[in-house]
Amino acid sequence: MVLPAGFALPPLPYLLALLLAGGAVAVALWRRDPAVSDRLVLALVPWMLAGAWLHVLHVVGAAPEAIDPLLGTPAAYLTTAILAGAVWLAVDAGEIATERAFAAAGAAVAALVLAVGVQWGLDEGTFAPAWPVVAAVLGVGVGIAVWLGLRRAYPGVGDAGAAGALAIVAHSLDGISTAIGIDLLGATERTPLSRAVIEFGATLPTAELLGTAWPFVLVKLALGAGITALLAESVREAPRQGRLLLAFVAAVGLGPGAHNLLLFSIMG
């Protein structure tokens, strides 16, 4: 089994609503064919955060009952993608400051969800953000360092642009936040493949000194850097498709990483 623990489809009425809404938004985007720039990929970041943090509300039981079935795994990410796609269509139709308006809308949603999560942690008396803040700083810092080093070693990787940098930083954040959660906060890994890497780390003689999850960090950094390097040519030859692929790669890292940061912050 490779799916994470807790993976489950929502009840049928919610699932049908998601499929219909997702199909409608996808068709509308395909017909409108909006441009995909580096700035637009960066504007997706707050939407990725919003999706991850919505799922945290589901995990801790802080989501309103009416929408809670839409916030499980993987429904939370599809719900957010539909909302983001609808907003993207709306702002693109207006043709004014598209990326800025799209990012601002996502930031507003993310801020609201974050506020609900933090308030839950405060109410429960379990709000403890110190280690998650350390994880965020290290994750971003190491990711940027890897991106800069990769660009220096292989200048052609620079063609991946901001989307490539985001992909590497996202996976760095996921790896480092997971390592801190596992080795310092007593968290458990829900994804079987990731758990296998961490269990392997526990068998190494370095486990007592460096913890069990450092091999997972290396794997995530290698994946982020390797996929970005491979997709750099796609960005050169077909910028739209290449950037969309890198945005997906970034979401796969940033979603779990952001989820870790908020969950560890409000669970104490």
C-alpha positions in Angstrom: 0.0 0.0 0.0 1.4 3.4 -1.0 -1.5 5.7 0.0 -1.2 7.6 3.3 -3.1 6.6 6.4 -6.5 8.3 6.5 -6.9 8.4 2.7 -10.6 8.1 2.1 -13.1 9.5 -0.4 -15.9 11.7 1.0 -19.5 10.5 1.1 -21.1 10.1 -2.3 -23.1 13.4 -2.4 -19.9 15.4 -1.6 -17.8 13.3 -4.0 -20.3 13.9 -6.9 -20.3 17.6 -6.1 -16.5 17.7 -6.2 -16.4 15.8 -9.5 -19.0 18.0 -11.2 -17.4 21.3 -9.9 -13.9 20.1 -10.7 -15.0 19.1 -14.2 -16.7 22.4 -14.8 -13.7 24.4 -13.7 -11.3 22.3 -15.7 -13.3 22.7 -18.9 -13.7 26.4 -18.3 -9.9 26.8 -17.8 -9.2 24.7 -20.9 -11.5 26.8 -23.0 -10.1 30.1 -21.7 -6.5 28.9 -21.9 -5.0 31.5 -19.5 -1.3 32.3 -19.6 0.9 30.4 -17.1 3.8 32.7 -16.0 6.4 32.3 -13.3 4.4 34.9 -11.3 1.3 32.9 -11.6 3.1 29.8 -10.2 4.2 31.8 -7.2 0.7 33.2 -6.8 -0.4 29.5 -6.3 1.6 29.3 -3.0 -1.1 30.8 -0.7 -3.6 28.4 -2.3 -1.3 25.5 -1.6 -1.0 26.7 2.0 -4.8 27.0 2.3 -5.4 23.5 1.1 -2.9 22.0 3.5 -4.3 24.0 6.5 -7.9 23.2 5.6 -6.9 19.5 6.0 -5.4 20.3 9.4 -8.8 21.7 10.6 -10.3 18.3 9.5 -7.6 16.3 11.4 -8.1 18.2 14.7 -11.9 18.4 14.4 -12.0 22.2 14.0 -13.8 22.4 10.7 -17.5 23.3 10.4 -19.5 20.1 10.2 -21.1 21.0 6.9 -17.8 21.2 5.0 -15.8 18.8 7.0 -16.3 15.9 4.5 -14.6 18.1 1.8 -11.5 18.5 3.9 -10.2 15.0 4.2 -7.5 13.3 2.2 -7.5 13.9 -0.8 -10.7 15.9 -0.9 -9.2 19.0 0.8 -6.7 19.5 -2.1 -9.4 19.0 -4.8 -11.7 21.4 -2.9 -8.9 24.0 -2.8 -8.0 23.4 -6.5 -11.6 24.0 -7.5 -11.9 27.2 -5.5 -8.5 28.4 -6.8 -9.5 27.6 -10.4 -12.7 29.5 -10.1 -10.9 32.5 -8.7 -8.3 32.2 -11.4 -11.0 32.3 -14.1 -12.6 35.3 -12.4 -9.5 37.4 -12.1 -8.3 36.4 -15.6 -11.6 37.5 -17.1 -11.1 40.9 -15.4 -7.7 41.2 -17.1 -6.3 43.5 -14.4 -3.3 42.6 -12.1 -4.2 38.9 -12.6 -1.4 37.3 -10.6 -1.6 39.8 -7.9 -5.3 39.5 -7.4 -5.2 35.7 -7.6 -2.4 35.6 -4.9 -4.3 38.1 -2.7 -7.4 36.0 -2.8 -5.5 32.9 -1.9 -3.7 34.8 0.9 -7.0 35.9 2.4 -8.3 32.3 2.4 -5.1 30.9 3.9 -5.0 33.6 6.6 -8.6 32.8 7.6 -7.9 29.1 7.8 -4.6 29.7 9.7 -6.4 32.0 12.2 -9.0 29.3 12.9 -6.3 26.7 13.4 -4.3 28.9 15.7 -7.4 29.8 17.7 -8.2 26.1 18.1 -4.7 25.5 19.5 -5.0 28.5 21.9 -8.3 27.3 23.1 -7.0 23.8 23.7 -3.9 25.1 25.4 -1.7 23.2 23.0 -0.3 26.0 20.8 3.5 25.6 20.7 5.0 27.0 17.5 8.7 27.1 18.4 9.9 24.0 16.6 7.6 24.5 13.6 9.1 28.0 13.2 12.6 26.4 13.3 11.5 23.9 10.7 10.1 26.6 8.4 13.3 28.7 8.6 15.5 25.7 8.0 13.3 24.3 5.3 13.2 27.5 3.3 16.9 28.3 3.9 18.2 24.8 2.9 15.9 24.8 -0.1 17.2 28.1 -1.4 20.8 27.0 -0.8 20.2 23.8 -2.8 18.6 25.8 -5.6 21.5 28.2 -5.8 24.0 25.4 -5.7 22.2 23.5 -8.4 22.1 26.6 -10.6 25.8 27.2 -10.1 26.7 23.6 -11.0 24.2 23.3 -13.9 23.4 26.8 -15.2 20.7 25.4 -17.5 18.6 24.6 -14.5 18.0 28.3 -14.1 15.6 28.1 -17.0 13.2 26.5 -14.6 12.8 29.9 -13.0 10.8 30.7 -9.9 8.8 27.5 -10.4 11.9 25.4 -10.1 13.1 27.2 -7.0 9.6 26.8 -5.5 9.7 23.0 -6.2 13.0 22.6 -4.4 12.1 24.8 -1.4 8.7 23.0 -1.1 10.3 19.5 -0.8 13.0 20.9 1.5 10.3 22.2 3.8 8.5 18.9 3.7 11.6 16.9 4.5 12.9 19.1 7.3 9.5 19.6 9.0 8.9 15.8 8.9 12.3 15.1 10.4 11.8 17.6 13.2 8.3 16.2 13.8 9.5 12.6 13.9 12.7 13.0 15.9 11.8 15.9 18.2 8.0 16.0 18.5 7.0 12.4 18.5 5.1 12.6 15.3 4.4 9.6 13.1 4.7 9.3 9.3 1.4 8.4 7.5 2.8 7.6 4.0 4.1 4.1 3.7 7.0 4.8 1.4 8.2 7.8 3.5 7.9 5.7 6.6 10.0 3.0 5.1 12.8 5.5 4.5 12.6 6.7 8.1 12.6 3.2 9.4 15.7 2.5 7.4 17.3 5.6 9.0 16.5 4.1 12.4 18.7 1.1 11.6 21.7 3.2 10.8 24.5 3.8 13.4 23.9 7.5 13.0 20.3 7.3 14.4 21.3 8.1 18.0 23.3 11.2 17.0 21.4 12.5 13.9 18.0 11.0 14.5 16.1 8.6 12.2 14.7 10.9 9.6 17.8 12.5 8.0 17.8 10.1 5.1 14.3 11.2 4.3 15.5 14.8 4.2 18.2 13.8 1.7 15.7 11.9 -0.4 13.3 14.9 -0.5 16.1 17.3 -1.5 17.3 14.9 -4.2 13.8 14.5 -5.6 13.1 18.2 -5.6 16.4 19.0 -7.3 16.4 16.1 -9.7 12.9 16.6 -10.9 13.5 20.4 -11.3 16.6 19.7 -13.3 14.8 17.3 -15.6 11.9 19.7 -16.1 14.1 22.7 -16.9 14.2 21.7 -20.5 10.4 21.4 -20.6 10.2 25.0 -19.4 12.5 26.1 -22.2 10.7 24.2 -24.9 7.1 24.4 -23.6 6.9 27.0 -20.8 3.2 26.6 -20.0 3.4 22.8 -19.6 6.8 22.9 -17.9 5.6 25.4 -15.3 2.4 23.6 -14.6 4.4 20.4 -14.0 6.7 22.2 -11.6 3.8 23.7 -9.9 2.4 20.2 -9.3 5.8 19.0 -8.0 5.9 22.0 -5.7 2.3 21.3 -4.4 3.3 17.7 -3.6 6.0 19.0 -1.3 4.5 22.3 0.0 1.2 20.7 0.9 2.5 18.1 3.4 5.2 20.6 4.6 2.7 23.3 5.4 0.4 20.7 6.9 3.2 19.6 9.2 4.0 23.2 10.4 0.4 24.0 11.4 -0.4 20.6 12.9 2.7 20.5 15.0 2.1 24.1 16.1 -1.4 23.6 17.4 -1.0 20.1 18.7 1.7 21.0 21.2 
